[in-house]
Amino acid sequence: MKSLPVADPGTPDHRSPARYLGWLARTQARSIIAGALLGVVWMLSQALMPAAIGRAIDAGVAAKDGTALLTWAAVLAGLGAVQAASGVTRHRFAVFNWLAAAYRTVQLVVRQSTRLGATLPKRLSTGEVVSVGVADVAHIGDAMDILSRGSGAVVAIVAVAGILLAASPPLGLVVLIGVPVILAVAAPLLRPYREREQRHRELVGELNSRATDLVAGLRVLRGIGGEDLFAGRYRAESQRVRQAGVNVARAESRLTGAETLLPGLLIALVTWLGARFAAEGTITPGELVAFYGYAVFLIHPLKTIGEAASKLTKAHVAAGRVIRLLDIEPEIRHTGTARPDGPPGDLVDVASGLVVRPGQLTAVAASDPRDAQAVADRLGRYAEGDVTYGGLPLRDFADVRERILVAVNEDRLFSGPLHESLSPAGSPAGLKAAVAAANAEDIVEAVGWDAHVVEAGREFSGGQQQRLRLARALAADPEVLVLVEPTSAVDAHTEARVADRLAAARAGRTTVVCTTSPLLLDRADHVVFVDGGAVVAEGRHRGLLETEPRYAATVTRGETVG
């Protein structure tokens, strides 16, 4: 109870939602069992109170025995104390179980997201991942929370039925038969509720994805006047989510109504029979009061069972979404163990024929931008390919991410202080040099090193974001830096300054720039032209302009070269 189990959550059983929930319950079995036992004590102490009141009436009030009345009053006070103590401790365990299940699921989701890397956005939308991390973990926590109260409710119903059987067999049989009947009548309401809840969760995930897309592209939408169009689409999807939520609420209202109506009918029947038995003299006045107390008490455990059914249904749907994420396998598996200590060698992409010499600034110009992106993905091992580094297959390296950094325009700026967003552990001098090389000094001067960056750096323009991303990549100072169109969003003057400074900043380090910018190509030590996915020409920029018409057409975009 002193700390949450935030260590390695282990390997989950995610063959089905039920197995996943069972695995969670087993991993925190001690706290769940403790909570369930306390829930039993808590419920039983309440269940015994009507019996104590009945005995106080018969043995004390009816018999005019003050000692007996005080004795049973003390028993009632003791039951109240036990109920209060067990209730507080049970709630503590229930909250602990909720938090443990929710955070263990968060750990698994984050660990799996990190493991999947570039595979995740290809297989799941951002909205779905957000829904799992926000809503679904809460429903899974609710399932672990309800187990303690649910266990107590079951035991309390059995105990009350036993007491009624001992005092009046007909009343005991009414409870023993009535409870299963209530559960059987309510059971058919669970399936439509689960199906509608699942549909609602899917639509919420899609709507979250739409919202994140709109926020990320708001500046572009305003630029092209598409705000009204996309606002209308979002409004239409929002209405579908609302209607799905209404359908869930209808199914839930039927279930909740059954939770209230059916136990109420059972309680009315028990009270009516008890009153008849008291009028006939079969039971005493104290037993009648006790029976009425049992009837009122039964509302609580029966509603708790209905609540458990509802929460377990939601948890089943949520667990299904979690295991959907956990079932995804990364496209690229990093299983290499090699860590060569020698100087950097040639980086060779066999598929295209690209050879990157160590210590040089190599520019890759492709007639089709997708070919350049594919080369960058293979060089960084974000896609399978026959790539060697220093003569060794890249797949055999254990530290590919430490050696090779691929920076693309889809990379995000993280929220937090600007200097931490650009270089969490780098030296201030190295960061300032990287900012200067990316021609981003004006941004830092305007906002300050400690300025808070919001999510994805939305307060910056597209060109400012691109320069800050370039500064972050340069500050990392990797052994091999692969840049994909690093100046596509800046003006020509800024691009010229970046081109001049980039070569100096990476002097002696291996750098690959995938671009068709003449300014960057002119500053490169070596230029490679890729057409149809293969290298067809290489040399210096000006020489290729004169000797390779396809290259000239690509980098000048059909304009006449003066």
Secondary structure, DSSP 8 states (H G I E B T S, - for coil): --S---S-------SSHHHHHHHHHHHTHHHHHHHHHHHHHHHHHHHTHHHHHHHIIIIIIITT-HHHHHHHHHHHHHHHHHHHHHHHHHHHHHHHHHHHHHHHHHHHHHHHHHHHGGGHHHHS-HHHHHHIIIIIHHHHHHHHHHHHHHHHHHHHHHHHHHHHHHH-HHHHHHHHHHHHHHHHHHGGGHHHHHHHHHHHHHHHHHHHHHHHHHHHTHHHHHHHT-HHHHHHHHHHHHHHHHHHHHHHHHHHHHHHHHHHHHHHHHHHHHHHHHHHHHHHTSS-HHHHHHHHHHHHHHHHHHHHHHHHHHHHHHHHHHHHHHHHHHT---SS-----B---S----EEETTTTEEE-TT-EEEEEESSHHHHHHHHHHHTTSS---EEETTEEGGGBS-HHHHEEEE-TT----SEEHHHHH-SSS-HHHHHHHHHHTT-HHHHHHH-TT-EE-GGGTTS-HHHHHHHHHHHHHHH--SEEEEESTTTTS-HHHHHHHHHHHHHHTTTSEEEEE---HHHHHH-SEEEEEETTEEEEEE-HHHHHHH-HHHHHHHHTT----
